[in-house]
């Protein structure tokens, strides 16, 4: 499972409706930029700390590869 798939999986798992989990991926020659966005009722239900945990997990697991990984919330 690559970094973007992992981000979609984790974010979708904490949202009751997977359509509320949006993951955008920008590829550069040196880094992967992953932007997470939560919409709908999940935006109201999830706390900032919940999303921060997802970001930390992605940075930790995805940071083991050669390319730089930047994860941010929109």
PDB file with one MODEL, atoms N, CA, C and O in Angstrom:
MODEL        1
ATOM      1  N   UNK A   1       0.849  -1.170   0.000  1.00  0.00           N
ATOM      2  CA  UNK A   1       0.000   0.000   0.000  1.00  0.00           C
ATOM      3  C   UNK A   1       0.900   1.240   0.000  1.00  0.00           C
ATOM      4  O   UNK A   1       1.785   1.368   0.846  1.00  0.00           O
ATOM      5  N   UNK A   2       0.669   2.151  -0.951  1.00  0.00           N
ATOM      6  CA  UNK A   2       1.500   3.351  -1.005  1.00  0.00           C
ATOM      7  C   UNK A   2       0.966   4.422  -0.055  1.00  0.00           C
ATOM      8  O   UNK A   2      -0.063   4.229   0.593  1.00  0.00           O
ATOM      9  N   UNK A   3       1.659   5.529   0.020  1.00  0.00           N
ATOM     10  CA  UNK A   3       1.332   6.593   0.971  1.00  0.00           C
ATOM     11  C   UNK A   3      -0.061   7.173   0.776  1.00  0.00           C
ATOM     12  O   UNK A   3      -0.774   7.417   1.750  1.00  0.00           O
ATOM     13  N   UNK A   4      -0.447   7.390  -0.449  1.00  0.00           N
ATOM     14  CA  UNK A   4      -1.747   8.001  -0.735  1.00  0.00           C
ATOM     15  C   UNK A   4      -2.873   7.020  -0.411  1.00  0.00           C
ATOM     16  O   UNK A   4      -3.892   7.408   0.161  1.00  0.00           O
ATOM     17  N   UNK A   5      -2.694   5.765  -0.771  1.00  0.00           N
ATOM     18  CA  UNK A   5      -3.697   4.752  -0.436  1.00  0.00           C
ATOM     19  C   UNK A   5      -3.840   4.619   1.074  1.00  0.00           C
ATOM     20  O   UNK A   5      -4.950   4.477   1.587  1.00  0.00           O
ATOM     21  N   UNK A   6      -2.725   4.665   1.781  1.00  0.00           N
ATOM     22  CA  UNK A   6      -2.751   4.596   3.237  1.00  0.00           C
ATOM     23  C   UNK A   6      -3.504   5.793   3.808  1.00  0.00           C
ATOM     24  O   UNK A   6      -4.298   5.636   4.736  1.00  0.00           O
ATOM     25  N   UNK A   7      -3.268   6.974   3.273  1.00  0.00           N
ATOM     26  CA  UNK A   7      -3.969   8.169   3.735  1.00  0.00           C
ATOM     27  C   UNK A   7      -5.471   8.033   3.501  1.00  0.00           C
ATOM     28  O   UNK A   7      -6.264   8.348   4.388  1.00  0.00           O
ATOM     29  N   UNK A   8      -5.860   7.579   2.344  1.00  0.00           N
ATOM     30  CA  UNK A   8      -7.286   7.392   2.047  1.00  0.00           C
ATOM     31  C   UNK A   8      -7.914   6.355   2.974  1.00  0.00           C
ATOM     32  O   UNK A   8      -9.033   6.530   3.455  1.00  0.00           O
ATOM     33  N   UNK A   9      -7.190   5.293   3.211  1.00  0.00           N
ATOM     34  CA  UNK A   9      -7.697   4.230   4.074  1.00  0.00           C
ATOM     35  C   UNK A   9      -7.892   4.734   5.502  1.00  0.00           C
ATOM     36  O   UNK A   9      -8.960   4.544   6.083  1.00  0.00           O
ATOM     37  N   UNK A  10      -6.881   5.369   6.067  1.00  0.00           N
ATOM     38  CA  UNK A  10      -6.965   5.841   7.452  1.00  0.00           C
ATOM     39  C   UNK A  10      -8.028   6.917   7.627  1.00  0.00           C
ATOM     40  O   UNK A  10      -8.819   6.865   8.569  1.00  0.00           O
ATOM     41  N   UNK A  11      -8.047   7.883   6.731  1.00  0.00           N
ATOM     42  CA  UNK A  11      -9.018   8.958   6.848  1.00  0.00           C
ATOM     43  C   UNK A  11     -10.435   8.429   6.630  1.00  0.00           C
ATOM     44  O   UNK A  11     -11.363   8.824   7.335  1.00  0.00           O
ATOM     45  N   UNK A  12     -10.597   7.544   5.662  1.00  0.00           N
ATOM     46  CA  UNK A  12     -11.907   6.943   5.426  1.00  0.00           C
ATOM     47  C   UNK A  12     -12.380   6.105   6.596  1.00  0.00           C
ATOM     48  O   UNK A  12     -13.582   6.007   6.842  1.00  0.00           O
ATOM     49  N   UNK A  13     -11.449   5.496   7.325  1.00  0.00           N
ATOM     50  CA  UNK A  13     -11.804   4.645   8.455  1.00  0.00           C
ATOM     51  C   UNK A  13     -12.354   5.447   9.627  1.00  0.00           C
ATOM     52  O   UNK A  13     -13.190   4.940  10.374  1.00  0.00           O
ATOM     53  N   UNK A  14     -11.909   6.674   9.803  1.00  0.00           N
ATOM     54  CA  UNK A  14     -12.406   7.460  10.932  1.00  0.00           C
ATOM     55  C   UNK A  14     -13.645   8.273  10.577  1.00  0.00           C
ATOM     56  O   UNK A  14     -14.300   8.815  11.467  1.00  0.00           O
ATOM     57  N   UNK A  15     -13.972   8.365   9.305  1.00  0.00           N
ATOM     58  CA  UNK A  15     -15.207   9.038   8.870  1.00  0.00           C
ATOM     59  C   UNK A  15     -16.294   7.980   8.734  1.00  0.00           C
ATOM     60  O   UNK A  15     -16.027   6.875   8.260  1.00  0.00           O
ATOM     61  N   UNK A  16     -17.509   8.304   9.143  1.00  0.00           N
ATOM     62  CA  UNK A  16     -18.606   7.339   9.002  1.00  0.00           C
ATOM     63  C   UNK A  16     -18.946   7.116   7.533  1.00  0.00           C
ATOM     64  O   UNK A  16     -19.336   6.016   7.140  1.00  0.00           O
ATOM     65  N   UNK A  17     -18.799   8.147   6.735  1.00  0.00           N
ATOM     66  CA  UNK A  17     -19.075   8.067   5.296  1.00  0.00           C
ATOM     67  C   UNK A  17     -17.756   8.298   4.565  1.00  0.00           C
ATOM     68  O   UNK A  17     -17.208   9.397   4.644  1.00  0.00           O
ATOM     69  N   UNK A  18     -17.233   7.307   3.860  1.00  0.00           N
ATOM     70  CA  UNK A  18     -15.944   7.470   3.165  1.00  0.00           C
ATOM     71  C   UNK A  18     -15.914   8.644   2.180  1.00  0.00           C
ATOM     72  O   UNK A  18     -14.839   9.154   1.865  1.00  0.00           O
ATOM     73  N   UNK A  19     -17.083   9.076   1.691  1.00  0.00           N
ATOM     74  CA  UNK A  19     -17.127  10.221   0.778  1.00  0.00           C
ATOM     75  C   UNK A  19     -16.770  11.524   1.480  1.00  0.00           C
ATOM     76  O   UNK A  19     -16.491  12.528   0.824  1.00  0.00           O
ATOM     77  N   UNK A  20     -16.777  11.512   2.816  1.00  0.00           N
ATOM     78  CA  UNK A  20     -16.419  12.708   3.580  1.00  0.00           C
ATOM     79  C   UNK A  20     -14.908  12.862   3.719  1.00  0.00           C
ATOM     80  O   UNK A  20     -14.433  13.891   4.198  1.00  0.00           O
ATOM     81  N   UNK A  21     -14.158  11.859   3.310  1.00  0.00           N
ATOM     82  CA  UNK A  21     -12.698  11.874   3.406  1.00  0.00           C
ATOM     83  C   UNK A  21     -12.106  12.176   2.036  1.00  0.00           C
ATOM     84  O   UNK A  21     -12.264  11.391   1.100  1.00  0.00           O
ATOM     85  N   UNK A  22     -11.435  13.298   1.919  1.00  0.00           N
ATOM     86  CA  UNK A  22     -10.812  13.692   0.657  1.00  0.00           C
ATOM     87  C   UNK A  22      -9.294  13.717   0.836  1.00  0.00           C
ATOM     88  O   UNK A  22      -8.781  14.276   1.806  1.00  0.00           O
ATOM     89  N   UNK A  23      -8.594  13.112  -0.101  1.00  0.00           N
ATOM     90  CA  UNK A  23      -7.132  13.097  -0.074  1.00  0.00           C
ATOM     91  C   UNK A  23      -6.637  13.561  -1.433  1.00  0.00           C
ATOM     92  O   UNK A  23      -6.959  12.965  -2.461  1.00  0.00           O
ATOM     93  N   UNK A  24      -5.852  14.629  -1.425  1.00  0.00           N
ATOM     94  CA  UNK A  24      -5.238  15.122  -2.653  1.00  0.00           C
ATOM     95  C   UNK A  24      -3.750  14.828  -2.592  1.00  0.00           C
ATOM     96  O   UNK A  24      -3.122  14.944  -1.540  1.00  0.00           O
ATOM     97  N   UNK A  25      -3.196  14.446  -3.730  1.00  0.00           N
ATOM     98  CA  UNK A  25      -1.778  14.095  -3.789  1.00  0.00           C
ATOM     99  C   UNK A  25      -1.107  14.891  -4.900  1.00  0.00           C
ATOM    100  O   UNK A  25      -1.543  14.875  -6.051  1.00  0.00           O
ATOM    101  N   UNK A  26      -0.050  15.578  -4.534  1.00  0.00           N
ATOM    102  CA  UNK A  26       0.782  16.270  -5.513  1.00  0.00           C
ATOM    103  C   UNK A  26       2.153  15.625  -5.476  1.00  0.00           C
ATOM    104  O   UNK A  26       2.764  15.487  -4.416  1.00  0.00           O
ATOM    105  N   UNK A  27       2.625  15.235  -6.645  1.00  0.00           N
ATOM    106  CA  UNK A  27       3.927  14.591  -6.761  1.00  0.00           C
ATOM    107  C   UNK A  27       4.918  15.601  -7.298  1.00  0.00           C
ATOM    108  O   UNK A  27       4.650  16.273  -8.294  1.00  0.00           O
ATOM    109  N   UNK A  28       6.052  15.712  -6.648  1.00  0.00           N
ATOM    110  CA  UNK A  28       7.149  16.514  -7.178  1.00  0.00           C
ATOM    111  C   UNK A  28       8.339  15.570  -7.350  1.00  0.00           C
ATOM    112  O   UNK A  28       8.278  14.406  -6.955  1.00  0.00           O
ATOM    113  N   UNK A  29       9.388  16.065  -7.925  1.00  0.00           N
ATOM    114  CA  UNK A  29      10.544  15.197  -8.172  1.00  0.00           C
ATOM    115  C   UNK A  29      11.225  14.743  -6.882  1.00  0.00           C
ATOM    116  O   UNK A  29      11.929  13.733  -6.879  1.00  0.00           O
ATOM    117  N   UNK A  30      11.023  15.474  -5.795  1.00  0.00           N
ATOM    118  CA  UNK A  30      11.689  15.107  -4.539  1.00  0.00           C
ATOM    119  C   UNK A  30      10.745  14.765  -3.401  1.00  0.00           C
ATOM    120  O   UNK A  30      11.179  14.214  -2.389  1.00  0.00           O
ATOM    121  N   UNK A  31       9.448  15.083  -3.544  1.00  0.00           N
ATOM    122  CA  UNK A  31       8.543  14.895  -2.408  1.00  0.00           C
ATOM    123  C   UNK A  31       7.132  14.531  -2.846  1.00  0.00           C
ATOM    124  O   UNK A  31       6.715  14.794  -3.974  1.00  0.00           O
ATOM    125  N   UNK A  32       6.418  13.920  -1.920  1.00  0.00           N
ATOM    126  CA  UNK A  32       4.992  13.672  -2.064  1.00  0.00           C
ATOM    127  C   UNK A  32       4.274  14.631  -1.120  1.00  0.00           C
ATOM    128  O   UNK A  32       4.553  14.648   0.079  1.00  0.00           O
ATOM    129  N   UNK A  33       3.360  15.421  -1.651  1.00  0.00           N
ATOM    130  CA  UNK A  33       2.567  16.332  -0.846  1.00  0.00           C
ATOM    131  C   UNK A  33       1.166  15.750  -0.746  1.00  0.00           C
ATOM    132  O   UNK A  33       0.500  15.550  -1.761  1.00  0.00           O
ATOM    133  N   UNK A  34       0.724  15.480   0.458  1.00  0.00           N
ATOM    134  CA  UNK A  34      -0.577  14.862   0.688  1.00  0.00           C
ATOM    135  C   UNK A  34      -1.421  15.825   1.520  1.00  0.00           C
ATOM    136  O   UNK A  34      -1.027  16.229   2.614  1.00  0.00           O
ATOM    137  N   UNK A  35      -2.584  16.184   0.986  1.00  0.00           N
ATOM    138  CA  UNK A  35      -3.484  17.112   1.660  1.00  0.00           C
ATOM    139  C   UNK A  35      -4.750  16.366   2.048  1.00  0.00           C
ATOM    140  O   UNK A  35      -5.381  15.722   1.210  1.00  0.00           O
ATOM    141  N   UNK A  36      -5.119  16.454   3.322  1.00  0.00           N
ATOM    142  CA  UNK A  36      -6.292  15.777   3.846  1.00  0.00           C
ATOM    143  C   UNK A  36      -7.403  16.789   4.075  1.00  0.00           C
ATOM    144  O   UNK A  36      -7.158  17.895   4.558  1.00  0.00           O
ATOM    145  N   UNK A  37      -8.621  16.407   3.728  1.00  0.00           N
ATOM    146  CA  UNK A  37      -9.766  17.284   3.933  1.00  0.00           C
ATOM    147  C   UNK A  37     -10.951  16.435   4.368  1.00  0.00           C
ATOM    148  O   UNK A  37     -11.234  15.394   3.775  1.00  0.00           O
ATOM    149  N   UNK A  38     -11.640  16.889   5.407  1.00  0.00           N
ATOM    150  CA  UNK A  38     -12.822  16.197   5.910  1.00  0.00           C
ATOM    151  C   UNK A  38     -14.015  17.109   5.684  1.00  0.00           C
ATOM    152  O   UNK A  38     -13.959  18.297   6.003  1.00  0.00           O
ATOM    153  N   UNK A  39     -15.101  16.559   5.134  1.00  0.00           N
ATOM    154  CA  UNK A  39     -16.289  17.346   4.837  1.00  0.00           C
ATOM    155  C   UNK A  39     -17.506  16.747   5.539  1.00  0.00           C
ATOM    156  O   UNK A  39     -17.411  15.710   6.195  1.00  0.00           O
ATOM    157  N   UNK A  40     -18.632  17.406   5.394  1.00  0.00           N
ATOM    158  CA  UNK A  40     -19.895  16.890   5.910  1.00  0.00           C
ATOM    159  C   UNK A  40     -19.934  16.785   7.418  1.00  0.00           C
ATOM    160  O   UNK A  40     -19.330  17.586   8.132  1.00  0.00           O
ATOM    161  N   UNK A  41     -20.658  15.780   7.891  1.00  0.00           N
ATOM    162  CA  UNK A  41     -20.833  15.620   9.334  1.00  0.00           C
ATOM    163  C   UNK A  41     -19.524  15.233  10.026  1.00  0.00           C
ATOM    164  O   UNK A  41     -19.351  15.507  11.214  1.00  0.00           O
ATOM    165  N   UNK A  42     -18.617  14.609   9.307  1.00  0.00           N
ATOM    166  CA  UNK A  42     -17.329  14.233   9.904  1.00  0.00           C
ATOM    167  C   UNK A  42     -16.548  15.466  10.323  1.00  0.00           C
ATOM    168  O   UNK A  42     -15.810  15.427  11.307  1.00  0.00           O
ATOM    169  N   UNK A  43     -16.701  16.553   9.592  1.00  0.00           N
ATOM    170  CA  UNK A  43     -15.995  17.794   9.924  1.00  0.00           C
ATOM    171  C   UNK A  43     -16.436  18.317  11.293  1.00  0.00           C
ATOM    172  O   UNK A  43     -15.631  18.854  12.053  1.00  0.00           O
ATOM    173  N   UNK A  44     -17.718  18.152  11.591  1.00  0.00           N
ATOM    174  CA  UNK A  44     -18.247  18.596  12.884  1.00  0.00           C
ATOM    175  C   UNK A  44     -17.924  17.596  13.987  1.00  0.00           C
ATOM    176  O   UNK A  44     -17.677  17.987  15.128  1.00  0.00           O
ATOM    177  N   UNK A  45     -17.924  16.324  13.658  1.00  0.00           N
ATOM    178  CA  UNK A  45     -17.759  15.272  14.646  1.00  0.00           C
ATOM    179  C   UNK A  45     -16.311  15.067  15.081  1.00  0.00           C
ATOM    180  O   UNK A  45     -16.039  14.836  16.259  1.00  0.00           O
ATOM    181  N   UNK A  46     -15.395  15.150  14.138  1.00  0.00           N
ATOM    182  CA  UNK A  46     -13.980  14.882  14.452  1.00  0.00           C
ATOM    183  C   UNK A  46     -13.310  16.104  15.069  1.00  0.00           C
ATOM    184  O   UNK A  46     -13.528  17.238  14.641  1.00  0.00           O
ATOM    185  N   UNK A  47     -12.511  15.852  16.059  1.00  0.00           N
ATOM    186  CA  UNK A  47     -11.757  16.910  16.726  1.00  0.00           C
ATOM    187  C   UNK A  47     -10.440  17.126  15.982  1.00  0.00           C
ATOM    188  O   UNK A  47      -9.954  16.224  15.300  1.00  0.00           O
ATOM    189  N   UNK A  48      -9.871  18.310  16.113  1.00  0.00           N
ATOM    190  CA  UNK A  48      -8.557  18.548  15.486  1.00  0.00           C
ATOM    191  C   UNK A  48      -7.502  17.530  15.930  1.00  0.00           C
ATOM    192  O   UNK A  48      -6.611  17.172  15.160  1.00  0.00           O
ATOM    193  N   UNK A  49      -7.611  17.071  17.173  1.00  0.00           N
ATOM    194  CA  UNK A  49      -6.654  16.089  17.685  1.00  0.00           C
ATOM    195  C   UNK A  49      -6.770  14.760  16.935  1.00  0.00           C
ATOM    196  O   UNK A  49      -5.771  14.072  16.724  1.00  0.00           O
ATOM    197  N   UNK A  50      -7.995  14.403  16.535  1.00  0.00           N
ATOM    198  CA  UNK A  50      -8.200  13.162  15.780  1.00  0.00           C
ATOM    199  C   UNK A  50      -7.461  13.220  14.443  1.00  0.00           C
ATOM    200  O   UNK A  50      -6.791  12.267  14.045  1.00  0.00           O
ATOM    201  N   UNK A  51      -7.596  14.339  13.770  1.00  0.00           N
ATOM    202  CA  UNK A  51      -6.940  14.500  12.473  1.00  0.00           C
ATOM    203  C   UNK A  51      -5.431  14.610  12.633  1.00  0.00           C
ATOM    204  O   UNK A  51      -4.676  14.140  11.782  1.00  0.00           O
ATOM    205  N   UNK A  52      -4.993  15.228  13.718  1.00  0.00           N
ATOM    206  CA  UNK A  52      -3.551  15.339  13.974  1.00  0.00           C
ATOM    207  C   UNK A  52      -2.923  13.962  14.144  1.00  0.00           C
ATOM    208  O   UNK A  52      -1.780  13.747  13.742  1.00  0.00           O
ATOM    209  N   UNK A  53      -3.657  13.036  14.733  1.00  0.00           N
ATOM    210  CA  UNK A  53      -3.156  11.666  14.897  1.00  0.00           C
ATOM    211  C   UNK A  53      -2.976  11.002  13.536  1.00  0.00           C
ATOM    212  O   UNK A  53      -1.981  10.317  13.303  1.00  0.00           O
ATOM    213  N   UNK A  54      -3.932  11.204  12.643  1.00  0.00           N
ATOM    214  CA  UNK A  54      -3.821  10.629  11.296  1.00  0.00           C
ATOM    215  C   UNK A  54      -2.590  11.193  10.594  1.00  0.00           C
ATOM    216  O   UNK A  54      -1.845  10.452   9.953  1.00  0.00           O
ATOM    217  N   UNK A  55      -2.377  12.494  10.712  1.00  0.00           N
ATOM    218  CA  UNK A  55      -1.209  13.133  10.095  1.00  0.00           C
ATOM    219  C   UNK A  55       0.072  12.529  10.655  1.00  0.00           C
ATOM    220  O   UNK A  55       0.989  12.214   9.896  1.00  0.00           O
ATOM    221  N   UNK A  56       0.146  12.367  11.962  1.00  0.00           N
ATOM    222  CA  UNK A  56       1.360  11.815  12.582  1.00  0.00           C
ATOM    223  C   UNK A  56       1.621  10.378  12.151  1.00  0.00           C
ATOM    224  O   UNK A  56       2.766   9.992  11.912  1.00  0.00           O
ATOM    225  N   UNK A  57       0.554   9.587  12.053  1.00  0.00           N
ATOM    226  CA  UNK A  57       0.714   8.190  11.606  1.00  0.00           C
ATOM    227  C   UNK A  57       1.250   8.155  10.179  1.00  0.00           C
ATOM    228  O   UNK A  57       2.167   7.394   9.871  1.00  0.00           O
ATOM    229  N   UNK A  58       0.674   8.982   9.311  1.00  0.00           N
ATOM    230  CA  UNK A  58       1.129   9.023   7.919  1.00  0.00           C
ATOM    231  C   UNK A  58       2.579   9.479   7.828  1.00  0.00           C
ATOM    232  O   UNK A  58       3.365   8.907   7.073  1.00  0.00           O
ATOM    233  N   UNK A  59       2.936  10.504   8.592  1.00  0.00           N
ATOM    234  CA  UNK A  59       4.319  10.993   8.571  1.00  0.00           C
ATOM    235  C   UNK A  59       5.278   9.918   9.068  1.00  0.00           C
ATOM    236  O   UNK A  59       6.372   9.751   8.529  1.00  0.00           O
ATOM    237  N   UNK A  60       4.864   9.202  10.085  1.00  0.00           N
ATOM    238  CA  UNK A  60       5.722   8.177  10.677  1.00  0.00           C
ATOM    239  C   UNK A  60       5.911   6.994   9.731  1.00  0.00           C
ATOM    240  O   UNK A  60       7.034   6.553   9.485  1.00  0.00           O
ATOM    241  N   UNK A  61       4.804   6.491   9.208  1.00  0.00           N
ATOM    242  CA  UNK A  61       4.876   5.328   8.315  1.00  0.00           C
ATOM    243  C   UNK A  61       5.411   5.700   6.939  1.00  0.00           C
ATOM    244  O   UNK A  61       6.215   4.967   6.363  1.00  0.00           O
ATOM    245  N   UNK A  62       4.968   6.833   6.416  1.00  0.00           N
ATOM    246  CA  UNK A  62       5.386   7.247   5.084  1.00  0.00           C
ATOM    247  C   UNK A  62       6.769   7.844   5.044  1.00  0.00           C
ATOM    248  O   UNK A  62       7.383   7.908   3.980  1.00  0.00           O
ATOM    249  N   UNK A  63       7.268   8.280   6.171  1.00  0.00           N
ATOM    250  CA  UNK A  63       8.580   8.903   6.225  1.00  0.00           C
ATOM    251  C   UNK A  63       9.726   7.927   6.119  1.00  0.00           C
ATOM    252  O   UNK A  63      10.887   8.334   6.081  1.00  0.00           O
ATOM    253  N   UNK A  64       9.421   6.653   6.071  1.00  0.00           N
ATOM    254  CA  UNK A  64      10.474   5.641   6.006  1.00  0.00           C
ATOM    255  C   UNK A  64      10.974   5.417   4.589  1.00  0.00           C
ATOM    256  O   UNK A  64      11.946   4.690   4.385  1.00  0.00           O
ATOM    257  N   UNK A  65      10.334   6.025   3.621  1.00  0.00           N
ATOM    258  CA  UNK A  65      10.753   5.872   2.230  1.00  0.00           C
ATOM    259  C   UNK A  65      11.785   6.942   1.876  1.00  0.00           C
ATOM    260  O   UNK A  65      12.036   7.856   2.662  1.00  0.00           O
ATOM    261  N   UNK A  66      12.373   6.823   0.703  1.00  0.00           N
ATOM    262  CA  UNK A  66      13.435   7.740   0.280  1.00  0.00           C
ATOM    263  C   UNK A  66      12.930   9.150  -0.008  1.00  0.00           C
ATOM    264  O   UNK A  66      13.624  10.128   0.271  1.00  0.00           O
ATOM    265  N   UNK A  67      11.730   9.258  -0.564  1.00  0.00           N
ATOM    266  CA  UNK A  67      11.189  10.567  -0.921  1.00  0.00           C
ATOM    267  C   UNK A  67      10.608  11.255   0.310  1.00  0.00           C
ATOM    268  O   UNK A  67      10.068  10.600   1.201  1.00  0.00           O
ATOM    269  N   UNK A  68      10.720  12.565   0.350  1.00  0.00           N
ATOM    270  CA  UNK A  68      10.154  13.345   1.442  1.00  0.00           C
ATOM    271  C   UNK A  68       8.631  13.279   1.390  1.00  0.00           C
ATOM    272  O   UNK A  68       8.042  13.247   0.310  1.00  0.00           O
ATOM    273  N   UNK A  69       8.008  13.258   2.538  1.00  0.00           N
ATOM    274  CA  UNK A  69       6.548  13.252   2.630  1.00  0.00           C
ATOM    275  C   UNK A  69       6.096  14.459   3.435  1.00  0.00           C
ATOM    276  O   UNK A  69       6.572  14.692   4.546  1.00  0.00           O
ATOM    277  N   UNK A  70       5.174  15.221   2.865  1.00  0.00           N
ATOM    278  CA  UNK A  70       4.580  16.351   3.574  1.00  0.00           C
ATOM    279  C   UNK A  70       3.082  16.095   3.639  1.00  0.00           C
ATOM    280  O   UNK A  70       2.436  15.907   2.608  1.00  0.00           O
ATOM    281  N   UNK A  71       2.532  16.088   4.842  1.00  0.00           N
ATOM    282  CA  UNK A  71       1.102  15.856   5.048  1.00  0.00           C
ATOM    283  C   UNK A  71       0.531  17.098   5.707  1.00  0.00           C
ATOM    284  O   UNK A  71       1.100  17.612   6.670  1.00  0.00           O
ATOM    285  N   UNK A  72      -0.601  17.585   5.188  1.00  0.00           N
ATOM    286  CA  UNK A  72      -1.206  18.781   5.742  1.00  0.00           C
ATOM    287  C   UNK A  72      -2.728  18.654   5.689  1.00  0.00           C
ATOM    288  O   UNK A  72      -3.277  17.902   4.884  1.00  0.00           O
ATOM    289  N   UNK A  73      -3.388  19.398   6.556  1.00  0.00           N
ATOM    290  CA  UNK A  73      -4.841  19.442   6.582  1.00  0.00           C
ATOM    291  C   UNK A  73      -5.322  20.669   5.853  1.00  0.00           C
ATOM    292  O   UNK A  73      -4.722  21.739   5.951  1.00  0.00           O
ATOM    293  N   UNK A  74      -6.409  20.511   5.119  1.00  0.00           N
ATOM    294  CA  UNK A  74      -7.016  21.648   4.425  1.00  0.00           C
ATOM    295  C   UNK A  74      -8.187  22.143   5.224  1.00  0.00           C
ATOM    296  O   UNK A  74      -8.848  23.101   4.822  1.00  0.00           O
TER     297      UNK A  74
ENDMDL
END
